[in-house]
Amino acid sequence: MGKNIDWSNLGFGYIKTDYRFISNYKDGKWDNGELSTNSQVVLEESAGVLQYAQTCFEGLKAYRTVHNKIVCFRPDLNAKRMSDSCKRLEMPVYPEEKFVEAVEKVVKANEDYVPPYGTGATLYLRPYMFGSNNVIGVKPADEYQFRIFTTPVGPYFKGGAKPIVVRISDFDRAAPKGTGHIKAGLNYAMSLHAIIDAHKQGFNENIYLDPATRTKIEETGGANIIFVTKDKKVITPKSNTILPSITRRSLMYVAEHYLGLKTEEREIHLEELKDFTECALCGTAAVLSPVGKIVDHGKEIVLPSGMNEMGEITKNLYDTLTGIQMGRIEAPKGWIKVIA
């Protein structure tokens, strides 16, 4: 370990690392890409990304397992999701196998920034793509840049995950046939006002309802949601306007195949919230963030799991999935990509 970093006190923020991966698309094709020590992005003032927000991104982590291997968790699914985002935004797809190769290259190049096992810290990877040439008329760019930068980050929750308070939002996260199902930068820009407003009102996050009828639970600004029913079934909202979270899909598999629980992906109506015993937000950064209370316009729904700790099933899911990621529990075939 060559870097003098206080791993156990890292926050969730940007720390510049030595290398990033860069590939350019021009004249209808991608170049071979390269590692670079230059963290600056230089663009023309009328670049497509600056004018019409033509950009998408991904997020994944590299970390050391209990056996001191450096691994990534299901990067092939990030590659596929970015491919889907690009198609919807009329951007050229970065080939999925090359995406995974680029992940390997950039992690190996920044190996000294992968925190030691047991610190709770990880190396966060941010693959992203944007339109880079001059665009004035409303149309897709002709040239693009695909990049991956890395940054070491601390555990999302210092001192363990305390249950959070969320509210039912009056804002919509996505349009009925819009871009809610892809990881477009513009989705997150749209959520910023709502999250700042939620924080001002004393809430940790927003739960968004389906934009068509506003009667069904969708997701939050940055994470999918799972619920646990009284009979210990793990359920998650089904909708074509929410992001297909890799963490959520993995948790549903773990619930069924490792913990022997019944699972279901279905439409979940707002009036059902009072019937659930546990609720948690799931995503790359936190894995699982327990919800203790949901506030629907002044009406408080306190989950039986309470405001002090994770519910029993949420904790079992968290322990099992992180155990798989860290090499303490055997992983399903293809889930763990060993890099070094």
N, C-alpha and C positions, 0 to 999 in steps of 0.2 A: 504494500500500500504506500504509494509515493506521495500522497497529498496530505498536507497538514490541515485537516478539517476536523472540527469538533462534531463528529457525526451524530452524537446523541442530542445535540442542541440545534440541529438544522430546522429551519422553518419550511413552509411550502412556498418557495419563491425562486427567483432566477439567480443562479450562480454560473458564470461563464466557464465552460470547459474548453479543452484544447482543440477539439475537432468537431466539425459538422459535415454532413454529406450534402452535396449539391448536384443536381442534374438539370439540364436545360432542354426545353422542347422548342425546336425551330425547324422550319421547312418540312413539317409533317412527321418529324421523328424525334425521339429522345436520344441525347448523347449518352455516353457510358457512365457519366457521373464521376465525381471525385470527392475525396476528403479535403477539407480546407481549414486553415487556421483563422481565416477572416470571417468574423461574425457580422460584418456589415452587409446590408442589402442595399444595392444602388439601383434606383429606378428612375425612368423618365417621369416628368410631372403628370403626364396624361396616361400613365400605365393603367391597364384595365382594372387591376385590383383596387386602385385608388378612386377610380371613377364609378365603377359599378359593382364593387364588392365581390368580384369573382374569385372566391377563395374557399378552400375547405381544409380541414385538419384532422389529425388523429391524436390519441394519447395512449401510451403504454409504458411499462416499466421494465427495467433490468435490475436484477438483484442477486445476491449470493445466497445459495441454499445452505442447509445444515452441513452438506458435504463439500462446501466451499466451491461449488460450481457457479459460474455466472450464467443465468438463464433469463429468458423472456417468456411471458405467459401468452400463448395463443396469438402470435403476431400475424399468422395467416388470416385470422378474422379481421384484424385491423386493415390488412391489405385489401380484403374483399369489401369491407365497408367503405374504404376510401375510393375504391373502384366505383361503387354505387353512387357515392357523392359526386364524383367527377362526371359520371354519365348524366346525372340530373342537372348539373350546372354547365353542361356543354364544354367540359374541359377534357383534354386527352387523358386517358387512363394511364397511370404509371403501372407497368406490368406487375402483377401480384408477386411473382417469384423474385423479381428484381427489388421490390419493396422489402421483402424479407431479407434478401442479401444486403441491402443498404442498412437495415437495422443491425445485422451482424457486424458489418464493417464499422459503423459508428460506435457501437458498444465496445468492440475490441480496441478501437483507437483511444477510447476514453476509459479504459479498464481501471485506471487508478482512481477514478471518481465513483466507481461502484462501491457503495458503503459495505462495511463488514456485516456478516450475518449477526443477527441479535440486536442490532442498533435500532431497528424499526425504520431505518432510512433506506431509500432506494434511489436508483438513477432513473429519472423520468425522461421519456423520449417524446418529442413533439414533431411528428412528420406533418408537413403542410405543403400546399401548392397554391400558386396564385398566377393570375394573368399579368404578364410582365411588359408587353409592348404597348405602344400608343394606341388608345382606343377613344374615339370621340363619339361616333354614332353608337347607339345602343345595340351592341352585338358582342359575341364572344371574342376574346383576344385570339391572336394567331400564335403568340409565343408564351411559354409558361416556365416557371421554375418550381422544381420539387426540392424540398430541403428537409433535413432532420437535424434538430439540435438536441442536446442533452443537458440536463441539470440535476445535480443531486438534491433530493428533497427529504425532509424529515417526515415522520409519521403524521398523517392528516390530523389525528387527535393526540395531543400530548396528554399523557396520564390516563389514557383509555377513553373510549367513546361514551360520553354522557348523552342521554336522550335529548333531542332537540324539540323545539316548538315550531310548527309550520302552520301556514294559513292557506285557506282556499282563496286563490287569486281572482280578482276581477279582470285581469288582463288575459289575453290569449297568447300562448307561446307560438302557435303555428296557425296557418290557414287550413281549411278542410282538405284542399288538394294542393297544399304548398310544399314546403321543404322540411317539415318537422321530422321526417324519417331519415334525413341525412345530416352529416356533421358539417354544415355550412357555417362559416363565420357569421353570416348575417343573422342566423337564428339566435346566436348568443348576444349580438348587439341589441336585438329586440328585447332580450330578457333583462338587460342591465337596469333600466328604469324601474322595472317591477321588483328586482331584488333590493335595490337601494331603498325603495319605498317600504318594502317588507322590513328591512333592518331598522328603518326610522320608527316603524310601528312596534318594534320589539320582537319580531319573528326571525327565525333563522333562514327560512326558505319559503318559496311559494309552491303550492300544488296547483297545477293547471288542469282545467277541465277541458273536455273535448270541444273544439272550436265550433262545431256544427250545432250541437244542442245544449252544451254547457250543463249536462246532467251526469257525465261519466268522468271518472278519474283518469288522467293521462300520465304525466310525469312532473318532475320539478324542473327548475331552470338548468340544472346540470346533472341530473341523475334520474334513473328509472326508480320505480317503487315496487316493493313486495309487501304483501299482507299475510298474516296468519289467521286462520279461522278458529272458531272454538273447538272444532274437531281436529285441529292441528294440520289442516291442509295449507300448503303454501300456494298463494295465488298471486298473479301479476296482471296488470291491465293489458288487454289486447286492443290494438289500435294501429291504423296505418299512418298516424301523424306523430308517433313517438319514435325516438332513436332506438334501434336494436342494440341495447347495451350488451357488451361481451361479458361483463361481470354478472349481469342479471341472468343471461342464458346459462352461464356456468353454475350459478347458484341454484337454478331450477334443476339442473342435472344432478348436482350434489345432493339436493333435498331428496330426490327420488332414488338415486342409485347408491348413495353412501349412507343416508340417514333413514331410508325406507319410508319416507313421507309421501303422501299423495300430493300431486301438483296440478295446477290448472292455469292456463292463460285464457282469460275471458274478459268481456266487458264488465267493469265494476262501477256500479252506480253510486252516486254521492250519498244516498240515504243508507247504503250498506256500512258506512264507516263506523257507525256505533256498534256494529256486531263483531268487529275484529278484535283479536287479543294482542296482536303485535303488528308493528309497521316499521319499515326501514327503507332508507334510500340506498341505492347501490350504484357504484361506479368505480372507475380505475383508482381515483385518488384515495378514497376512504374505504373501499371494498363495501362495507356496510355501515350506515349511520342510523342508529336507532331513533325512532320518533316516539316521544312521550305524550305529546298533545297536538291535536289538530284543531284549529279555530276556524269555524265557518261563520263569518260575519257576527262575531260576538258569542256564538254558541260553541262552547268548549267540549271537545270529545277527548277525554283522557283515556289513553290506552291502559288496559289492566296491567301491562308490564311496567307501567309507572315511569317516573322521571329520574330514577336513581341509577338504573343499569339496563343493559340489553335484556330483552326477553329471552326465555330459555331456548326457543328454536332459532331465533336470530343469532344468538351466541354460538350455538352448535354449527350453524351454517358458516358463520365467520371463522370459527376455529378450524373447521374442516377445509374450507377453501384456502385459507392462508396456510394451513398445513400442507396442502397439495402444492401450492405455489413455492413454499420454502423447502420442499423435499422431505418433510417429516411424514407425509402420507403419500402412498403411491398414487400417481396421477393417471387419469384416463389416457389412452394412447393418443399421441399427437398434441397434447396440451402444453407440454414444456419443451421449449426450444433451447437446447444447450448451446451456449456461445463460446465459453472458455472454461 
